[in-house]
């Protein structure tokens, strides 16, 4: 006959196991996902630079293939508000088709738009 763990000790052991699994999952999740919104340059680098180039000068193969306009030194963009740039980003069919905005929250999009405005003023 097998010995059984008393019910209170078994419940405690199961509770410890559940706690360990939950803490482990939270730790792994925290390591995988940065907390808080990313800055505009980080969002741009992760989501936009593939086509627009890190400098905004469309110096990438993707930019040439898609005929992407340079963002750097663009007086039209430099004269727009960040909110107008957000609307332009959201309205661009290429961004939708490429999934460029998937997983980007509103704060990150606003930060990226402010960074694009900064790029537009660069030569």
Beta strands, then each sheet from edge to edge (+ up, - down):
end
